[in-house]
Amino acid sequence: MSTIFKASTYNEAKLFVIEKLNLSLPIYLLDLLHRGANGKSYLLRDIESLLKDKGYCVKREVCEVFTPFQGKVIAESNAIHPSMLKNSHCFIVDMSSLRPMETVQIHK
């Protein structure tokens, strides 16, 4: 069954993702408000070497046609697809509430 985690800060999202990498399950980074600039892509770049070391495949902007992933995949999406909830064992990180400035300020 899927686990949905609603991140309130970039660092909270990052720590959650890093903690779940050892479980070898798909991870989806969501932006349900479709506005972008909430840190999904930055997070993937920020932990790129760790993802590579753990053997994760990165899929960017999975939104139009959803195919459930198996195993070590981390993907961006702008919608929760029904198959994410009922057919897959995965982690969903909702980053919708992060504002663009929160992500930028962390890195100054």
C-alpha positions as CSV (number, residue, x, y, z in Angstrom):
1,M,0.0,0.0,0.0
2,S,1.2,3.5,-0.8
3,T,2.4,5.9,1.9
4,I,1.7,9.6,1.3
5,F,3.9,12.1,3.1
6,K,3.0,15.8,2.9
7,A,6.3,17.8,3.3
8,S,6.1,21.2,4.8
9,T,9.7,22.1,4.1
10,Y,12.3,21.2,1.5
11,N,14.6,19.6,4.2
12,E,11.7,17.5,5.5
13,A,11.1,16.2,2.0
14,K,14.8,15.5,1.4
15,L,15.2,13.6,4.7
16,F,12.1,11.5,4.1
17,V,13.3,10.5,0.6
18,I,16.8,9.7,1.9
19,E,15.4,7.6,4.7
20,K,13.2,5.6,2.2
21,L,15.9,4.8,-0.4
22,N,17.0,1.6,1.4
23,L,13.6,0.1,1.0
24,S,14.0,-0.2,-2.8
25,L,10.4,1.0,-3.6
26,P,9.3,3.6,-6.1
27,I,9.2,7.2,-4.8
28,Y,7.0,9.9,-6.4
29,L,7.6,13.6,-5.8
30,L,4.4,15.5,-6.3
31,D,3.3,19.0,-7.2
32,L,-0.4,18.9,-7.1
33,L,-0.8,22.6,-7.6
34,H,0.9,22.5,-11.0
35,R,2.9,25.6,-10.3
36,G,6.4,24.2,-10.3
37,A,9.3,25.7,-8.5
38,N,8.7,23.8,-5.3
39,G,12.0,21.9,-5.3
40,K,11.3,18.6,-6.9
41,S,14.0,18.9,-9.6
42,Y,16.4,20.5,-7.2
43,L,15.9,17.6,-4.7
44,L,16.7,15.1,-7.5
45,R,19.9,17.1,-8.3
46,D,20.8,17.5,-4.7
47,I,20.8,13.8,-4.0
48,E,21.9,12.7,-7.4
49,S,25.0,10.9,-6.3
50,L,23.1,9.1,-3.5
51,L,20.4,8.0,-6.0
52,K,23.1,6.7,-8.3
53,D,24.9,4.8,-5.4
54,K,21.6,3.2,-4.4
55,G,20.8,2.2,-8.0
56,Y,17.7,4.4,-8.5
57,C,16.5,5.4,-11.9
58,V,15.2,9.0,-12.2
59,K,12.1,9.7,-14.3
60,R,11.2,13.4,-14.8
61,E,7.7,14.9,-15.2
62,V,5.7,11.7,-15.3
63,C,2.2,13.1,-15.7
64,E,0.3,12.4,-18.9
65,V,0.3,8.6,-19.1
66,F,1.1,6.9,-15.8
67,T,2.7,3.5,-15.8
68,P,3.3,2.0,-12.3
69,F,7.0,1.6,-11.6
70,Q,8.5,-1.3,-9.8
71,G,11.7,-1.3,-7.8
72,K,14.2,1.5,-7.6
73,V,12.6,4.5,-9.4
74,I,12.1,8.1,-8.2
75,A,9.8,10.1,-10.4
76,E,8.2,13.6,-10.6
77,S,4.5,13.9,-11.1
78,N,1.8,16.6,-11.0
79,A,-1.1,14.2,-10.1
80,I,-1.8,11.3,-7.8
81,H,-2.8,8.6,-10.2
82,P,-5.2,5.9,-8.9
83,S,-2.7,3.1,-9.6
84,M,-0.2,4.9,-7.3
85,L,-2.7,4.4,-4.5
86,K,-4.1,1.0,-5.1
87,N,-1.8,-1.0,-7.2
88,S,1.7,-0.1,-6.1
89,H,3.8,-0.3,-3.0
90,C,5.4,3.1,-3.1
91,F,6.1,6.4,-1.3
92,I,4.4,9.6,-2.4
93,V,6.0,12.9,-1.3
94,D,3.6,15.8,-1.7
95,M,5.7,18.9,-2.1
96,S,2.8,21.1,-3.1
97,S,2.9,23.3,-0.1
98,L,6.5,24.3,-0.6
99,R,6.9,27.8,-2.0
100,P,9.6,28.8,-4.4
101,M,11.4,31.1,-2.0
102,E,11.7,28.3,0.7
103,T,13.7,26.2,-1.7
104,V,16.0,29.1,-2.8
105,Q,16.7,30.3,0.8
106,I,18.0,26.9,1.9
107,H,20.8,27.1,-0.6
108,K,22.2,30.6,0.1
